[in-house]
């Protein structure tokens, strides 16, 4: 299965946070559609005790951290002006 870009700089600092998140959402949607379309139907992350649930929560945690970092960079750049 092809790897999705793991470079957190993909949330570009020169972009508005909303634009950066929309771009990342489109990239992830494309990747899932091309590489794991069954995820949209199976919803295995809802099964208590499953590894899919643990990975879903881990991914969600990483997403929250990425958004917080993006917002922090955005906030810092507006304070400089």
C-alpha positions, -999 to 999 in steps of 0.1 A, spaced: 0 0 0 15 34 -10 25 56 19 7 88 25 30 118 31 40 118 67 57 152 65 40 175 89 52 204 69 24 195 45 3 218 67 20 247 50 29 276 72 24 301 44 -12 290 39 -42 301 59 -50 274 85 -83 266 69 -67 262 34 -40 240 49 -66 218 66 -88 216 35 -58 205 14 -48 179 39 -84 166 40 -85 163 3 -52 144 2 -63 120 29 -97 114 13 -80 106 -20 -55 83 -4 -82 64 15 -104 62 -16 -75 48 -37 -60 25 -11 -86 14 15 -121 22 2 -135 -4 25 -129 19 55 -159 40 44 -182 10 47 -168 -13 74 -162 13 102 -141 -12 122 -128 16 144 -162 14 162 -155 -21 174 -145 -20 211 -112 -36 219 -101 -37 182 -67 -26 170 -86 -5 144 -101 15 173 -67 21 189 -52 32 156 -82 55 150 -77 72 184 -40 75 178 -46 91 144 -71 114 159 -46 125 186 -20 132 160 -45 152 140 -53 173 170 -16 179 177 -11 189 140 -40 214 142 -28 229 175 7 233 160 -8 249 129 -29 273 149 0 281 172 22 290 141 -7 311 127 -12 329 160 25 336 163 27 350 128 -2 374 134 15 387 166 46 397 148 28 421 125 
